[in-house]
Amino acid sequence: KDRADTVIIGGGCVGVSLAYHLAKAGLKDVVLLEKSELTAGSTWHAAGLTTYFHPGINLKKIHAYSIKLYEKLEEETGQPVGFHQPGSIRIASTPTRVDEFKYQMTRAGWHPTEQYLITPEKVQELFPLLNMDKVLAGLYNPGDGHIDPYSLTMALAAGARKYGAQLNYPVQVTNLNSRSDGTWEVETPLGIIQAKRVVNTAGFWARDIGKMIGLQHPLIPVHHQYVVTSTIPEVKALKTELPVIRDLEGSYYLRQERDGLLFGPYESEEKMKLQESWVTNGVPPGFGKELFESDLDRIMEHIEAAMEMVPVLRKADIINTISGPITYSPDILPMVGPHQGVRNYWVAIGFGYGIIHAGGMGKYLSDWILEGEPPFDLIEVDPNRYGKWTTTEYTAAKARESYGFNNIVGYPKEERFAGRPTERTSGLYDLLKSKCSMGFHAGWEQPHWFYKPGDETGYKPSFRRTNWFDPVGREYKQVMEKVGVIDLSPFGKFKVKGTDSVKLLDHLFANVVPKVGSTNISHMLTPRGKVYAELTVSQVYPGEFMLVTGSGSELHDLRWIEDKITRGGYKVEIENMTDEMGVLSVAGPYARRVLQKLTNEDLSDASFKFLQCRHLKLSNIAVTAIRISYTGELGWELYHRKEDSVPLYSAIMEAGQKEGIDDFGTYALNALRLEKGFRAWGAEMNCDTNPLEAGLEYFVKLNKAADFTGKQALKQIKEKGLKRRLVYLTLETDNVDPEGNESVWHNGKARTIVIGNTTSGCFSYGAQQSLAFAYVPMELSKVGQKLEVELLGKNYPATIIQEPLVLTEPTRMRLQRKGESPKI
């Protein structure tokens, strides 16, 4: 063909799955190009594990869809797929691991997939060949198993052809040219294909494809080894197939392969091997179904751990050792979706677990391509989570860490330190780094909490309250009673200007466009009326706006806005100012008193009202000041040149000595925002939620003239009525607090059942008890309703209360002016 709607580059299981799903959904003109043969690269030699388990929320849906698809694929296509479903068991052999399983179980409770915490006795019954000395518990997924990757891909290919997709191989893509209308010319030795969009599914060749259009995809091939044994009499004698075992402390998986065993370890970051030469020099021409040299010495300690756990291995002969390339992204999650900065270029690359992800990701991407928005929220796999700061050195360091940490305990608020800091540090990083525990946000370092003499410093992860609990309470008190300063430089910051800027923003946002000198909170919605993003919008000069979003949403939001500009033909310029601009927030009852010492501008309430913005000088440093604070207390956000961060911070700290000014971090900020009932994008709202159920009606102006994206869908949602809504809970807990994504239970007439989930939570230092947001059915959403929230395997009593727990400073001021006494 010389024309196609969609050209998919790469014929591994992911690319073929996408071709199958697009064609099945009715898209004509789907062409897949594969440079050698289907499954070449990483697919053909994969161990083929399939599991319902995932610690993420929506990635569970991807796993579940894949398994359900693989169960019926043979019937649909007539191609056998070699799918075995003996179940799988993760083994806990430490008390911390048991806690992790309980933590994961509360996140599985509100999902439909089967998962159970089982006793050592049950583990032994299911896998009688285990040495039970160290087994404390198992996490059991009955529908898990393994599939033959080659057969799976061939069945998907048969399905793709059946529905009209064209799979061409061997055809190498030699170049990609983007045309001014957003379409592509895909060059091959057999001629040029004109395509509406291209999708890069090229596995470890994905970097080479990206380079054709000036993109450096942060991917690196990892050497993964697994070992297959000869027949083991004890295995052969079994009546049923053994479940797949994952011994997490031993860091390996083990499954039955015919009458023997297959065993695959994940070595430590020091021992594992990267194929770095492919990153610098590209993949060797002609590499297709080759393997690397195996190295048993590298995996010896894992073999010993496996022989201790499964003693029959000691007598087994190794008949095959596979060592093949698997592509890793820095955080081991794939990169799936449209790419910022290039029109109609999509990716589905970086799959460390391609077999279990292939089915679900093919469907997810197909839905997104055909319907213009993702079917559910998967921002964790957004390719735009990486940026120019993601260097090859960083990618290599992180891939080592991710591989080595494959089976590490997954704590809440997890931090990983390889490759840090990146070049993306705020102006204050050097000044603050020794005084606090830093967190990683989209390449940035940002203080989580600050140390004082006598504190236990450093990162001490735990499922319960840990070393930061009291210091965060101290910082909370600092902001509520005095004044605090926080570095918010990681915010995504865009400048929008041009003749159509007002028209564009009116179409993009559900809120009205703020007047000159004003700021508001605005939401971009998807066509179905879901919350794509939340931004702070300020009109700083007539027709010139500053848009601010969270650190993790920077390129996710920029891509969406750029797409709208192009499609609508708006005459506007958008500039990403994120790296050039620093942000300091000053908040607390004495914030005005401190800042007033540094400027002649009148900062009084009458002169500088809440949600106003203006340019001024503080200690002779130019800032754009917005009177807004995510703490809900009196405060300003001060936007300035990055190089002015240190002098500005120093001047503020100096000016606030008398008021007892001090630093605070993002953990205290989170506690302050939750007490005020402020929602967070990515928790209370995202592409899974609409703004009405999230309680954002105040920011959504359905009666404004402009037909903003999502408006019609939202009107229909409102007419039909909501099925669930966000509620505000207090919990009676002990040494554990909600984080978000825990199961919410209700004790009904028949039995106690899971009826919803928390979205975020913390300890409220004001109320001295735990606090959480949760989605529950409308009929259980009234104030006073008693519910239960599951934390670490135990259900704690929870009560829906009137929000917020603490009134914001502007509301308190308003009530005081009316002569009422507001609650703090």
N, C-alpha and C positions, 0 to 999 in steps of 0.2 A: 504494500500500500504506500501511496505517497502522502496520504493524509490520515490523521487519526485524532480522535477526541483526546485520548489519554495514552501516552507511551510510558510503559513501566520498564525500568532498566534493571535487570537482574532476575534470574530464574531460580532463586532459592525458594524455600517454603513460604517466605513472607511475600515475595513478589508474585508468586503463582497464586497464593491465597487472595491477594488483592485483585488479580485478573479475574479469578473465579467469582468473587463477590460483586465486582462492578458489572460483569457480564450477566450474572444471575439477576441483578437488580434492573437489568434492561438497558444498560449503557451500550450503545452501538460503538463500533470502532475502538475497541480496546486492543492495543498491540503490546506484547511483551517481547523484549529483546534480551537474549542471553548470549554472552560471548563464547561459551564453550558448550556445556550441556546442562540441562536442568539438574539441580541439587549440587553442582560443582561449588567448591568453596567450603563453607562451614556446615551446610545442611547434611550432606550424605554421611559424614562420619559422626554425627551427633549421637549421644546416648539415648535420646528420644524420650526423656522423662516428661510426664504430664502430671500436673498437680493442681488441685483446687486452691491450695494454700497460697496466700500472698499477704504480707503484712500491710500493704496499701489497701485503700478502700475500694476504688473503682478498678484497680488492676485485677481484683478478685473477679470482676465481671468479665474481663478479657479471658482469664483462665477458664471460667465456667463456660463461656460461649465456645471456646476452642474444644473443650472436652465433649460438650453436647454435639458439636458439629462432627467431630471425629467418630462418634458413636454411630452416626447414620450415613457417613460418607460412602461406605462400601455399597450400601443398598442403593444410594442415589446414582453412583457412577459406574457400578459394576466392577470397580477395582478394589482388590483386597488391600487393607492398610496395616495389617499386623498389629491391631490394638489390643493390649492386655490391660485389664483393670483389677489387679489384685489388691488395690489400696496402697496407702503408704503411711509410715509411722516415723515421726521425728522423735528422737530419743533424748530425754532429759536425764543427765547424770549428775547435775548439781542443783542445789536449792534455787539458785538464781535463775537457772534455766526453767525450773518449774514455774517461777514467777512470770517469766517471759511467756510461757504457754498460757497461763491464766490471763495475762495481758492481751494475748492474741485471741483467746476465746471470747473475751468481752467485745472484741471488734468483729468477731465472726457471727455473733448472736443475731444481729439484725440483717444478715445476708442469708439468702436461701440455701447456700451450699452446705453440705454436711461436713461437720468437723467436731471431733470429740476429744476431750481430755480423758485418757484411759489409765488404768492402774498397771503396775508391773505384771500382775497376773494375766491381765488381758493382753499385754504386749507379748508375753511368752506364749500364750495360746495362739496368737496370730503368727508369731515367728519363733517356732520351737527351737531353732538352732542357735539362739542367742545365749551368751553368758550373761546372767541376770545380776551379777555382783553389784554393778554400779547403776542399774536402771531404776530411776525414781518414778518416772511417769512417761507417757507417750502422748503425742498429739497425732490423732488418727484421722485421715481423710479416706473414707471407704471407696470413693470413685476414682482415686488416683491410679497411676500405672505408667505404662510406657508404650510407645508406638514406633513402628519402623519409619524413619524419616524419609527414606527414598520412596517407599510405597505411598506414604501420605502425600508427598509432593506430586507423584504421578496421578493419584486419584484426584487431587485438586486441579491438576492440568487437564485431566479428562473432563472434569466438570466445567472448567473454563472454556474448553473447546466446544463442549455440548451447548453452552449458552452463547456461543458466537465470538469469543475472544480469539485473537490470533497470536499464537506463541511461536516466535521465530528464533531458531538457533542452528548453527553458531553464527551470530551476528554481533559484531563488536560496535559499540558506540564510540566514534572517534572524536566527535566534537558536539557541543551544544551552542546554538546561537539564539539569543533572545531578540525578538523583533519588537518594534516600537508599539505594536498593538497588544503586547503581552503574550503573544503566541511564541512557539519555539520551532526552530529547525534542528532536527536530530540527524546528525551526519553519521552514515555507516558506509562500509565499503560497497554496499549494494545500492546506495543512493540515499537521498534525503527524505525524511518524513516530516511533514508539517504537523505540529501537534498543538492542541489547545492548552494542554498541561503535560509536564513530565513528572514522574515519580521515581526518585532514586531509591531502589531497594537492592543496591549492589553489594551488600555485605562488606567484606574487607576491601572491595574495590570502590566503595562509596566515596572515599577521600579523593580518588583519582577523578571520579565524575564531578565532585564538588569543585575541584581545582579548575576544571574547564570553564567555570563561570565565576572564578575568583573567590570561592568559599573554602575555608579551611575547616572541614568537619572534624571535631575533636574525637577521633576514633583511633584505636590501636589494637592490633591483633595480639592475642594472648595464647600461649601454648597450653592447651588443656589435654591431660592424659587420662585415659582409663584403661583398665586391665580386664581381660576376659579369661576365665579359667576353663580347664577341661572338665569333663563330667566328675561330679562329686557324688559318691554313692548315697550319702544322707539326703542330698537334694533330690536325686533321682527317685528315692523311696517315698517322697512326699505325695500325698493325694491331691493337694491343691497348690497352686503357685504361691510362692512367698510374697508378702507385700514388699514394696520398696522401703529400704531403711535409710534414714539420714541420721548418722551419728554426728551430732553437732559439735561435741567436744573433740572428736577425732577428725572432724572436718572432711567427711567423705559421704558419698551415697553408695548404696549397694543394692543390686537387684538380681533376680534370677535371670539367667540367659540360657535357654534350653535346660540342660541338666546340670549346668555349672552356675557360676556367679559372675557378675560384672561389677567392677568396683572403680569409682572415680573420685579422686581426692582433689581438694583445693589447697595448694601449698601456701605457706606464709609469704608475706610480701617480699621477704629477703630471698626466698628460694625460687619463687615462681619466675617464669621466663616470658619476656615480651619479645615480639618480633619487630624491634625498633627500626631495623633497616628498611622495612616496608613503608614506614612513615616518611623517612627521609628520601628514599629512592623510588618509592612506588612498589607495587606488587610485581614480582618477576613476570615477564611476559610468558604466557603459556601455562602458568600455574593454574591448575583446575582441580583435579582429584588427587593431588599429591598430599603427603603427610610429612611431618617433621621427624627427625631422629628421636626415638624415645629415650628416656633417662630415668631408670628405676631408682637410682640413688637419690634423686630429688624428692621422690615420694615415699622413701623408706619408712619414715616415722608414721605415716598414715597407714601404710601396709601393716605395720606392727600393731597399730591401734585397732585396725579391722580384724586382725587375727586374734586379738584378745577378746573383741566383742563377738566375733563369729568364729569360734575355734576350728570348725571344719575347714576353714581357709588354709590352715597351716599345712594340711596334707595335699592341697590342690596344686596342680601344675598350671602355670601361666601359658596359654597358647597364643595369646595375642595382646600386644600393647599398642594402643592407638594414641598418637600425639598429633593433634590437628589444631588449626587456627580458629579461634572464636573472637569476634570483634567486641571490644569493650568501649563504652563511653566512660567518661570520668566517674560517673556515679552508678555504673552498671545498668541503668535503665535505658531503654531505647530512645531514639529521637524520632517522633512520629507527628507529622502534620505539615502545614504550609510553612515555608521559611521566610522570615522577615528580610526585606531588602531585595528580594527577587520575586517578580510576579509569576504566579502559576508554576512555581517549582516546589514540589512536595518531597518529603523524605519519610522513609520507614527503615531506619538504619541503626546500627549499634546494638543489635540483639544479642545479649549474653545468653538468653534462653529462647532462642528463635522458635523451637518446636511448640512449646506451650503457648507462646504469644501469637504464632502465625495466624491461626484461625480467627481469634478475637480481634487482632489488629487489622486483618484484612477487612473484616466487617465494619469496624469502627471507622477506618479511613475511607472506605467506600461510602458509608453513610455521610461522612463529613463532605466528601467531594460532591456527592449528588444533592445534598440538602443545604449546603452553605453554612452549616454549623455542626459542631461535634455532637454526637448523640448523648454524651455525658462528659463530665469534667475529668480530664487527665492532664492537668497542667504539669504534673511531674514528668511527663514524657515530651513536653513541648520542646521542639528543637531550639526554640528561642530562649531557653533557660541559659544557654551559653552565649558568650559574646567575644569581642576582640581580646578580652583578658584571658581567654582559655588557650593558653600556649601549648605547644607540643610537650614541653617539660612538665607542665601542669597535668596534661592528659596522661602522660606516662606515670607520673607519681600517683595520681588518683586511681588509674587502672590497676596498678600494683596493689594499692591499699584495698580497693573494692574486691579484687580477686582473693587476696589474703584474708579479708574480713567476711568472706562469703557466708560463714556459719557463726559469726560473732553474735553475741547477745544484742538484740535490737532494743535499746532503751528509749524511753520517751526523751525528747529534747536532745537527740543524739548529735554529737559533734565528732567530726573526723578531721585530722590535722595535716595529713599529707598535702604537699603542694601549696601550703599556706605560709605567709600571705601571698596573694597574687599581686600583680602590679596595681590592682584596683583598691588602694587604701585611701581612706579619707585624709584630709589635711591634719587631723588630730591623732592619727593612729600611733605615731611614734611617741607622742606625749602621753597617751592613755594606756598603751599596751601592757605596761608592767603593773598598772593599778587595778586591772579588772579581768574578768573571764570573758573572752571575746567569742562571739558567735559568727558563723559564716552565712552571709546573705548575698547570693548572686555574685560571688566573687569578692564582695566587700567583707571587711572585719568590722563588727559592731559590738559595743559593750553589752553583755547580758546583765552583769552585776559587778559591783565594785567592792574591793577589799578594804577592810579596816584592820588595824592591829588586833590580833587575837582571833581573826577569822581563819577558818580552814580554807586555804586558797586552792585554786586549780579546778579542773573539770572532774567531778566525782559523780558519774551517772548512777541513777538508782530508779527503781519503780516506786519508791516511797520518798518522803521528804528528805532532802539531802543538804549538803553544806551551804547552798545558797538560800535556804528557806528564811532564816533570820535576817541576813543582810538585805534581802529583797523587802522584808517588812520594814526595815530601817529606811530604805529608799522611798518606800510608799509614804511613810510618815513625813519624810523630808518634803515631799511635794505637797502633801495635804496641809502641812502646818507652816512650812517656810517657803523655800524656792529651790528648784533643781534644774540642772542643765543636762540635755541628752543630745548625742550626735545622731542626727537622722539623715546624714549624707547619702546613704544607700537608696533613698527614694528615687524612683524614675521621674525625670523632669523634662518636659517638652515645651518648646516655644512654638506657638501657632500664630501666624499673622497672614494678612492678605485680604483682598476685596471680599472673598466669600467666607471669611473665618466665622462670622456670626451665623451665617446660613448653615455651614458645615456642622458647627457645634449644636445648633438647634436640631439638626437631623440625627446627630450621633447620640445625644444625651436625652434621658427621660426628664431631666429637670430643666427649668428655664435657664437661659444664658445670663450669667451675672452681669450687672451694670459695671461701668468703669469704676475701679476702686473697690470692687466687691468680690467676694469669694463664695462659692457654695460647694456642697458635696453632690456629685452627679454620677449617674450610672449609665454605662453603655449596655444595652440589652441585645440579645440575639433575636433573629426573626421570630423565634418561638416564645419570646418573652422571658428568657432566662437571663441571669445577671452575668454578662461577660466580663465586666470590670467596674471598679469603683475608683473615681478620681476626684481630686480637689481641683476645681476650675476657678481661676482668677482672671479678670479682665484688667490687666495692669496699665494699658494705654488703650485709647479707642481702637478696636479691631485687633489688638494684640493680647494674646492670652498665655498664661502659664498653666500647664496641666501637670499634676503631680500624682503618681501612683506608687504602689508598694514596690520594694526592691525586686521581688520575684516576678513581677508582672511587666517589667519595663518593655521588653521587646515583644511580649505577648500582646500588649495593648497598642504599641506603636504599629505593629503589623496590621492590626484590625483598622486603625485610623487611616494608615496609608492606603489600604485596600479601598476604604470608603471614598477617599479623596480621588483616587484613580477612576473608580467606577462612576462616581458622580460628576467627574470633570470639574471639581471645585478649584477655583483660583486661590490656592493657599500654599504657604510654605510651612513645613514642619521641621523643627530642628531638635535633635536629641541633645539636651544639655546635661545629661546625668553625670558624666565624668568631670565636667568643668565646674560644677556648682556644688558647694558645701551647704549643709543645712544644720543649724543649731536650733533646738527648741528650749525655751526658758519658760517654766511653769510653776505655779504655786501662788499663794496669797501675796507674796512680796515681789512677784515678777515685775509688776509695773514700777514699783519703788526702785528696784535695781536698774532697770533699763532706762528710767527717766534720768538717772545720773549721767548717762552717756550721750544724751541728745537734747537739743533745744526744742524739738518737736513736742507738741502736747500729746501725751499718751493717755490722758484721762478718759474715763468711760464715755463722757459726752463727746469728746473729740475723735477718739479712735475706738469705734464700736466693734463688737463681736462680729466676725466674718467681714471685716474690712481689710483691704491690703493697700500698702503705699510704699513708695521708695523713701528711704531716709538714711541718715548717717548716724552710726553708733560709734563713738570714739573715732570719728572721722573715717570710718569704713562704710562703704556703700552697701546697703542691704535692701532687699525687698522683704518687708515685714508683713506677715499675715496674722491677724489676731484669731488664732485657732489653736486648739491643743487636743491631742488624742487622749490626754489625761482627763479632760473634762473640767480642769481647773483653769484659773486665769492664766493665759499664756500667749506667747507669740512664737511663730516659726520664722526664722531669719535665714533667708536665702542669699548667698553671697558667693564671690569667687573662691574656688577651692584654696587658692594661695593665701586668702585672708582668714582662713579658719583659726589658725593659732592666735594671731593678734586679737581677733574678735572674742574668742573663748577666754583668752587671758584678761582682756578688758572687762568682760562680764564677771569673771570670777573675782577680780580685784574689786569691782564696784559692789559686789554682794557680800563682802567680808562681814559687815555689821549685821546683815540679815541672816548670816549663817548658811550661805549658799553652798551647795554640794552637787556632785554628779549623781545621776541615776541611769539605769540601763533598761533594756527592753523587757525584762521579766517584770519589773515594777510597773512599767508602762502597760503591760498586758493586764495586770491586776487592777490598775486604775481604770482602764477602758471597760473591763468587764463589769466593774461595780457601777459604772455610769450607763451600762446597757448599750454600749457602742458595738455595732456589728463589725466583723472583720471579713474582708474578701478572702476566699479560700477556706473559710470555716463556716460562718453563718450564711454566706451567699457565694454562689459560683454558677457554673453552667448546669448544675443540677437543681437550682432553686429559682423561683420567680420572686420578684421584689415584694409582692403582696404577702406571700407566706412568710417571707423573711422580716416582715414588719418595717418595710421601707417606704410605705405609702407617702409619707411626708416629702420624700425626695422625687416622687414620680408625679408629673403633672399631666394627667390624661386629658385635661381640658385645654392644653396649650395648642396653638394653631398648627405648629409644625407636625408633620407625620413622622415622628421619630421611629427608628428601627425598633420593632417589637411592640409598637403601640396597639396595633389591631389584635395581636395575639393576647396582649394583656387585658384588653377590653373583654375578650371572650372568656379568659380565665376568671375575671371578676364576675361576669354574668353567670357562669357555671357554678361559682362558689368554690372555696378552698377545701381541700381534703385534709390538709394538715397545716400546722403553723408553728412558728418558733416561739418557745416559752422560756421563762427565766426561772431557774430552780435554785433553791438552797438545799444542801445535802448535810446529813449528819454522818461524818466520816471519822476515821481515827488518823493514822499516820500516812494517809494516801489521799491524793486530790485528783479530781477529774482533769483530763487533758483535752478530751474531744474524741468523738467516734466510739464512745462506749455504748453498750446496749442499755436501753431504758425499758424497764419492766412495769407491768401493771397487774395487780392482784384482782382479777375479775371474778365473776361468780363461779365459772367453771374451774379455771386454773390461772396460775401466773404466767403471762406470756410477754414476749418482747413486742413493744408497740412503737418504738422509735429509737432515736440515737442522739447522743449529745453532739455538739459541734465544736465547742471549746469550753474550757473550765479552768479554775485555779482556786487557790485559797484566798478568801476575802479578808484582808488584814483589818478592814473597817468593821465587818460583822463578826470576825473571828470564826468563820465557818466556810465550808466549801461552797462554790458558786458555779453554775454551768448554764449554758444555753442548750436547748434541745428541741428537736422536731418531734411533735406528737400529733395524733389524730385530733381533728377539731373537737370531737365530743369529750376529749380528755384534756382540753387546753385551758380550762377555767382556773382562775386564781383560787388557791386553797386545795386544788387536786393533789392527792397523795400518790406518789409514784415511787419507783426504786431505780437506782442507778448501779450497775454492776462495775465494781473495781477490783481487780486482782482476784476474781473468783468469788467475790462476796457481794450480795445485794445490800446497798445502803439506802435508808429512807430518804426520800426527796419530796419537797413541797413546791408547787408552782406559786411564785409570789408576784406581786405587782412590781413591774420594773419602772425605773431603775432602783437599785439598792441605795445609791447615793445620787442626789440631784447634781446636775452640772452647775458650775459657777454662774453662767449666764441666767439659768433658771432660778437659782437662789437669789440673785440680784433682783430679778423681776418680781419675785414674790415679796422680797423685802420692801421694794418700792410700793407694793400694794398693802403693806402693813401686815403681811402674814409671816409666820416664822417657819422658814424652810428646814427640812431635815437634811442633815449631812449624813 
